[in-house]
Amino acid sequence: MKKYSFVMAMVCFAILSRAQQHHFNLLIGTYTNSCDSKGIYVYDFDTESAEFKIKASVSAINPSYLSISKSTKFLYSVNENGTKSTISAYRFEAANGDLSFINRQNSEGADPCYLINDAKNIIVANYSGGNICVFGRNNDGSISSAKQVIQHYGKSINLERQQSPHVHMVQFTPDKKFVVANDLGTDKLYIYRYDPKAASKILVVKDSIFVKAGSGPRHLTFSPNGKFGYLLQELDGSLTVFSYHKGYLSKIQESTVVRSDFNGDIGAADIHISADGKFLYATNRGASNDISLFEVQKDGHLKFKERQPTLGKGPRNFTIDPSGKFLLVAHQYSNSVVIFKINRQTGRLTDSGKRIELCAPVCLVFTP
């Protein structure tokens, strides 16, 4: 009888373990000034079925971009609020999804729109401020005062959007030795040497790269093997492919997410590559509200496959779930996250029929 009970207990444990393996936390950052939103939401997401349920939420002002620590114990958020903008730190309990506020700091620049973190630092891109700010990360997860502020200068040819610098993204290179900053306002990519242990000069500029005038570099992603970088440009929908090696980006291809006969407003937004490196996706807002699929060739070049509607308005951030089975698109203006199934062989997307209805979702982050 004891042996039978032991076997049954082991069977139950194995079943529970398998169930837990396909359950992940989905954290969603929102805008809170346009409709009824608390701020940050945590959902349980089943990567087998795409079923979801709310676990927790926390009040925050415009947490429009989120960054989880490697340990998943801490969450960092921008609070995009003009000249009153801040960045915030939270303690994150993965089991129940609870977020406990730790502290906040002035972002040292207006309208932060992106941030990254490692064991030593939190690096923030301030869009309207046109600068980058580096904050220390304390052992308890709290954010120290600013250690370095780097101001960009210049403008470009778009009289409405490029009269001053607008840093839209900061991104570690695959080797973690450099940080790339995309400046939409000046049509430049800045490459900074990164010394995480430095007291003040954590980032030192190594190089800068001009892209097509008026294109507006927004988001950059690297291939899983670290050999190629893919830059999406907001203002004209350009998609530039670079080879990457030891802090150098060299352009090897120019593509686009805009169909040839399109005449409306362009608002290219986000770009991601599948974990197996086979497919690249990129969203376009404006009047298009669509997502483009590219097949990634062995030499890093892109082959366009198809373009389809995202089934909502204002497709901002999107993400691929940890299993690679689903692609989720956050629609800022139609207040929903649309969930697509991914064909793992072709990369093609089909509507799962599932929607997370939520006020102005703009950032999606999966964690265990």
Secondary structure as the mmCIF struct_conf table of DSSP 4:
data_model
#
loop_
_struct_conf.conf_type_id
_struct_conf.id
_struct_conf.beg_label_comp_id
_struct_conf.beg_label_asym_id
_struct_conf.beg_label_seq_id
_struct_conf.end_label_comp_id
_struct_conf.end_label_asym_id
_struct_conf.end_label_seq_id
HELX_RH_AL_P HELX_RH_AL_P1 LYS A 2 GLN A 21
TURN_TY1_P TURN_TY1_P1 HIS A 22 HIS A 22
STRN STRN1 HIS A 23 THR A 30
BEND BEND1 THR A 32 ASP A 36
STRN STRN2 GLY A 39 ASP A 46
TURN_TY1_P TURN_TY1_P2 THR A 47 SER A 49
STRN STRN3 PHE A 52 SER A 59
BEND BEND2 ILE A 61 ILE A 61
STRN STRN4 LEU A 66 ILE A 68
TURN_TY1_P TURN_TY1_P3 LYS A 70 SER A 71
BEND BEND3 THR A 72 LYS A 73
STRN STRN5 PHE A 74 ASN A 79
HELX_RH_3T_P HELX_RH_3T_P1 GLY A 82 LYS A 84
STRN STRN6 THR A 86 PHE A 92
TURN_TY1_P TURN_TY1_P4 ALA A 94 ASN A 96
STRN STRN7 LEU A 99 ASN A 106
BEND BEND4 GLU A 108 ASP A 111
STRN STRN8 PRO A 112 ASN A 117
BEND BEND5 ALA A 119 LYS A 120
STRN STRN9 ASN A 121 ASN A 126
TURN_TY1_P TURN_TY1_P5 TYR A 127 GLY A 130
STRN STRN10 ASN A 131 ARG A 137
TURN_TY1_P TURN_TY1_P6 ASN A 139 ASP A 140
BEND BEND6 GLY A 141 GLY A 141
STRN STRN11 ILE A 143 GLN A 151
BEND BEND7 ILE A 157 ILE A 157
TURN_TY1_P TURN_TY1_P7 LEU A 159 ARG A 161
BEND BEND8 GLN A 163 SER A 164
STRN STRN12 VAL A 167 PHE A 172
TURN_TY1_P TURN_TY1_P8 PRO A 174 ASP A 175
BEND BEND9 LYS A 176 LYS A 177
STRN STRN13 PHE A 178 ASP A 183
TURN_TY1_P TURN_TY1_P9 LEU A 184 ASP A 187
STRN STRN14 LYS A 188 TYR A 194
TURN_TY1_P TURN_TY1_P10 PRO A 196 LYS A 197
BEND BEND10 ALA A 199 SER A 200
STRN STRN15 LEU A 203 PHE A 210
TURN_TY1_P TURN_TY1_P11 ALA A 213 GLY A 214
STRN STRN16 PRO A 217 PHE A 222
TURN_TY1_P TURN_TY1_P12 PRO A 224 ASN A 225
BEND BEND11 GLY A 226 LYS A 227
STRN STRN17 PHE A 228 GLN A 233
TURN_TY1_P TURN_TY1_P13 GLU A 234 ASP A 236
STRN STRN18 SER A 238 HIS A 245
TURN_TY1_P TURN_TY1_P14 LYS A 246 GLY A 247
STRN STRN19 TYR A 248 THR A 256
BEND BEND12 VAL A 257 VAL A 258
TURN_TY1_P TURN_TY1_P15 SER A 260 ASP A 261
BEND BEND13 GLY A 264 GLY A 264
STRN STRN20 ALA A 268 ILE A 273
TURN_TY1_P TURN_TY1_P16 ALA A 275 ASP A 276
BEND BEND14 GLY A 277 LYS A 278
STRN STRN21 PHE A 279 ASN A 284
TURN_TY1_P TURN_TY1_P17 GLY A 286 SER A 288
STRN STRN22 ASP A 290 VAL A 296
HELX_LH_PP_P HELX_LH_PP_P1 GLN A 297 GLN A 297
TURN_TY1_P TURN_TY1_P18 LYS A 298 ASP A 299
BEND BEND15 GLY A 300 GLY A 300
STRN STRN23 LEU A 302 PRO A 309
BEND BEND16 LEU A 311 LYS A 313
STRN STRN24 PRO A 315 ILE A 320
TURN_TY1_P TURN_TY1_P19 PRO A 322 SER A 323
BEND BEND17 GLY A 324 LYS A 325
STRN STRN25 PHE A 326 HIS A 331
TURN_TY1_P TURN_TY1_P20 GLN A 332 ASN A 335
STRN STRN26 SER A 336 ILE A 342
TURN_TY1_P TURN_TY1_P21 ARG A 344 THR A 346
STRN STRN27 LEU A 349 GLU A 357
BEND BEND18 CYS A 359 ALA A 360
STRN STRN28 PRO A 361 THR A 367
#
